[in-house]
Amino acid sequence: MLQPRIPVNPLPTGHTLPLLKPTTDDIEPTPALVPAAVPAPVPSRTSVQLTPGSAVALAAGGGAVVLVVGAVLVSMLLAVAISAASIAVVAVVLRLLVRDMQKGR
């Protein structure tokens, strides 16, 4: 349907090669080659062997991670609690000021 009207593959020498379309007479069927069955390689899995020293180091590292994450979460909870308490105090003071202004004192 859409065919290019310009030559393809311009060579540096100035010669161009025209677009060639193979016809059905030019194509010769070739027999499909069936590849030989190759057995799949057996994966060699190396097992991780923990020595007593590395097991202790792994446990200590995990404990340190738990302590650090716990400390961060507790500090965030404490920050939220302090903010809530200070907002409550400000609300009470504002309420008292508004009440005093309404009474005309």
N, C-alpha and C positions, 0 to 999 in steps of 0.2 A: 504494500500500500504506500508507505513512505519510503522512497528510495533516494539516496544522496545523488545530486547531480554534479558534484565536483569529484575529481579523481582522489583516490585515497593513497596514503603512503607516499608523500612526496620525498624523493631522494635528494641528497645534497647536490647531486650532479645536475639536477634540473629535470631529470626524467621522472615520470610518474607512472605508477602501476595502476591500471584500471581495475575496478571492482569486478571480480570474477564470481559468477554464480554457478555452483555445481548443478548439473542436471541429474536426473535419476539414472540416466544411462552411464554417467561417469562414476557413480558410486558402486563399488563392488562390495557385496556383503562379506564380511570377514567372520570366521567362526569365533565365537566367544571363548576365551580361554578361562578355564575354571582353575582358580588357584589351588595349590595343594593345601590340604588341611594341616595347619601348623598347631601343635598343641600349645595351649596357653601356658605362659610361664607361671610357675608356682611362686606366689609372693613370699619373700623371706621376711617374716616379721621378727623384728628384734624385740625381745622382751626387756622391759625396764627392770633392772635389779636395784632394789634399795638396800643400801648398807645401813647399819644402825645409826651411823652419823648423819647420813642424808635424811633418814626418816625423822630424826630429832630436829634437823634443820627445817625440814618441811613443816613439821608440826609447829615449830616456833614461828615460822613465817606466817602460817595460817592464823595463829593466835594473835600475832602483831596486827595483821590485817583486820581481824575482828575487833580488836581494841581500838584501832584508829577509826574504823567506820562507826563504832559505838560512840566514841567521843564526839565525832562530828555530829551524829544524830542527836545526842543529848544536848550539845551546845545550841543546835538549831531549835530544839524544843524549848530550851531555856530562854532564848532570844524571843521566841513567840510569846512565852508566858510573861516576860518582862514588858514587852510591848502592850500586851492586853491589859496588864495591871496599870500601866501608865495612862492608857487611853481611858480606863475606867475612872481613875482619879481625876483626869481632866474633865470628864463628863459630869462627875459629881460637883466639881467646883463651878463649872458653867451653869449647872442647874441651880446651885445656890445663888449665883450672881443674878441670873434671870429672875428668880423668885424675889430677891431683894429689890430689883428694879421695878417689878410689878407692884410691890407693896408701897413703893414711893419712899423708901428710906434713903 
